[in-house]
């Protein structure tokens, strides 16, 4: 997931704002990527912050994250590959 987000960040056109939508399984303060690795939400936000994304410096950013916060195993998945 992080590589996909970083690739998108690096290819962003000039923009007035950023909206990120993530739907996944998760745990407290983290979500699972399609590779089943957990990614902390703070790390996702950091990818687009002023220190890492000059194009969005001073611009509004909205993150919608819908993720269950279960302690159980992932029983079924829909895998979508980032291209």
N, C-alpha and C positions, 0 to 999 in steps of 0.2 A: 504494500500500500504506500509506504513512504517513497519508494522509487517512482511510483506512478504520480504521486502528488508533486514531487520535486521536478519531474519531467514536465508536468503541466505548468508549474510555476516558471520554469525556464523558458517556456514557449508562449507565455502570456502576451497578448497584444496590449497596447495602452488601454487602460480601463479606468472607469470611474468608481468601481466597487468590486467586491468579491463575494460570491455566495457559494458555500460548500455544503453539499448534502451527502450524508453518509448514513446508510442503513445497514446494520450488521448485528451480529451477536457481540456481546461485550461483557466486561466486568467493571467494577468501580473505577472510573476515570480512565478506561481503556476500551478499545474495540478490536475485534479480530479482522485481519485482512484475509483475502482469498487464499493466502498461503498458510493460514491458520496461526500466524504469529500475532501476538498482541501488540498494539500500538497505543501508546499513551496519547490521550486527547491533547495534552499540552504540547506534545511533539508535533501533532498535526497543525495546531495553531501557530507554532513557531516557524514552520516552513514558509508561511506567508507574512510574517511580521516584518517590521521596518528594517531589521538587521539582515534579513535573508531575502527580501523581495523589494528592491528599490522602487519598482513600478507601482507598488501598492502603498508606498509610504504615505501616511496621512489620509488614506482613503478608507471608507467604511468596509468592514468585513463581517459577514454573518455566517455562522456555522449552525446547520441543522443536523443534529446527530440523533438518530432513532436506533437505540440498541437495548436489547434486554440485558440485564445485569445478573445473569445466572451463574451459579457455581458449578453447574452440571456440564457434562461433555456436550460437544456439538453433535447432534444426532443426524442432521441432514443439512446439506448446503447447496446453494446455487452459486456456482463459481462464474464470475465474469472477469475476463482477462482485460487488463489495461493494454491498449495498443498505442 
